[in-house]
Amino acid sequence: MNKMFVFDLDGVLVEACNWHRDALNNALQEIYGFKIDQEDHIDTFNGIPTKKKLSILLKRGLIPSGSFDKISNLKQEKTIEIINKQAETRPEKIELINYLKENDYFVCCYTNSITKTAHLMLEKTGIKDLFDDIISNQDVKNPKPDPEGYLKLMKKYDTDKEMCYIVEDSPKGRQAAYASGANVIEVDNSYEVTLKYIRNII
């Protein structure tokens, strides 16, 4: 049976939660003249796909029906702008992933971001080519908090849940990780995710 580590992306490998928040808020401000405040973002919107965020705003009557594509496309443009400006190489992540691979772990990334954004973030931070697999919310029918993505990776790499470690920061991500039955490593931000920290756990 194989060993595997699966990392969330935003808040685990890169400090990108604020990038997504700012990109969506900038899009909402530009189109409809309002933003999601910080407390509401943390309590309700953090760690879920843009489509689900927009569904919540629709139910609240803050955006009209039929507006999802317009908002999503503008949000995506602004996300790419922010990534290109702010993403930096993360040497501590390179060290960590190389260590895990040298010790016979498959290393994967599963994120609620869309594929294009996820790959750009990983490329800009210098770690994209180190992963055995990268899956996004576009690769599953049910994104986090559903465990589908984690279960999919465990099946693909013939990894039992006892041999799989998942690193998550957000409530929705942790919910998905625990539901998969794997070992869950909870972190508060990407700066905690270092070789020293992970080696102490495994």
N, C-alpha and C positions, 0 to 999 in steps of 0.2 A: 504494500500500500504506500502511495506517495505522500510526501509532506508538502504543505502549501501555506503561503502567506497571501492574504488578500487585503489590499489597502483601499480605503475610500480615497477620494481625491481632495475635495475642498475641505480645508481644515485639518487634513491629515498629511498629505504630501505637499500641498501648497496652501498658503493662507489666502484662499480665494473666495471665502464666503462673502466678504465685503465687496468683492468685485462683482459678483452676481447681484447682490443687493443694489449696489450703485448703478449697475447697467439697467436693471429693471426700473429702478426709481427714475433714472434719467429719461427712459423711454416713456414712462407714465406721465412724468412732468411735461415732457415735450408735447405729448398727444392730448392728455386730459387734465393737466394742471394740478396733479396731486402726487404725493409720495407715500410710501409705507413707512411708518415711523419705526425707530430702532427696536422698541419694546415689542411691537407687533411682529416685526420680522423675526426676532428671536423666539417668541412664543408660538408663532403660527406658521411662518413661511420658510424657516431655515431648513435646508436639507431635502426639500421636495422639488420635483421638476417644475419648470415654468408653466406648463399646461395646467398643473394642479393649482399653482398660485393664481393663475388667471381665473380658474373656475371659482375659487374662493372670492375673488374680487367681483366676479359676475353675480354670485349669490348675494353679495353685500350691496349690489346695485351701483357699484362704483365705475363699472365699465359696461358698455352695451354688448349685446350678443352679436356675434359676427366680427368681433374685434381682435380675436386671438392671433390671427396670422400677422396683422399689422403690428401689434405690440411685440410679438415674438421676433419678427424679422428685425425690428429696430433694436430690440434688446440684444439680439445676437450681434448686430453691427457694433454696438457700444461695448459689449463684452470683449470682442476681438480687439478693439482699440485699447481697452484697459489692460488686457493681457500683454499686448505688444509693448506697452509703456512700462508696466510694473513687474512683469515676471523676471525672475533671476535664477541663475544656476544654483542648485541646492546641493553642495558637496556632501553634507551629512546624509542626504538621502541616497546619493550614489554609493557612499561607503556602506550604508545599511543594506541596500539591495544586493550589492556585490557579495557581502558577507553571507546573506541568506542563500544565494545561488551557489556559492562555494560550499555551503553545508547542505546541499541537495534539496533545497526547497524550490518548488515552483513559486514564482512571484507574479501576482496578478493585480490589476486595478479594476475596481467596479465602482462606477460613479452614477449619480442621478443627473449629471450633466449630459448634454448631447455629444455625439461622437466628435464633431468638428472642434468644439470648444475643448473637450477633454484632451484630444491629441495635441492641440496647440499648446495648452498649459504644460503638458508633460514634455513636449519638445523644447519649449522655452526654458524649462527648468533643468534640462539636460538629462532626463531619466527615461524618456519614452522608449528608447531602444533596449532598455534593460529588462523590460517586462516580457513574460511569457505570453501574457494575454491582457487585453484592455477591453472592457465592455462598458457600454453606456446605457442610459435609459431607452435608447433606440434598439437595443439588442434583446429586450425582454418585453413581455406583454404586461407584466405588473411590476413597476418600479418600487423602490423602497417606499414604505416600510415592509413591503412584501419581500420574502427571502428568495424569490425566484432566481435572481442573478447569482447569489452565492451558491445556491444548490446547483445551478447550471455549471458553474466552474468546478465544484467538487466532483460532479459526475464526469465532466470532460477530462479531468486530470486524475481520475481514479483515486480520489482522496477521501478517506473516511472523515467524518466530522471531528473525531478525536485527534486527527492529525492536521487539522486546518485551524489557522489563526486568522482572525479578522480584526483589523484596526479601524475603529470608527470614533467620530466625535459628536455627531448630532443625534438627537433623540430618535428621529426617523431611521437613521442608519443603524443605530444600536438595536432598535426594535427588529429590523431585518436580520441583523447579525445573530442575535439571540434566537430568533425563530428558526434559523438554519441549523441550530444545534452545535455549531462550531465553538471553539474557544474565542472569546471576545476580549479584546484589549481596548479599554476605553481611554481616550485622551481628550484633553481640552482644546488643543490647538496643534498645528503642525510642528511647532518648535519642540514639543515633547517627543516627537517621533525620531529618535536617534538610535544608533547602534548600541550605545551603553544602556539605554532604557529597555530596548527590546531584548537584549541579551540577558538582562537580569530576570526577565519573565520566562524565557524559554530554556 
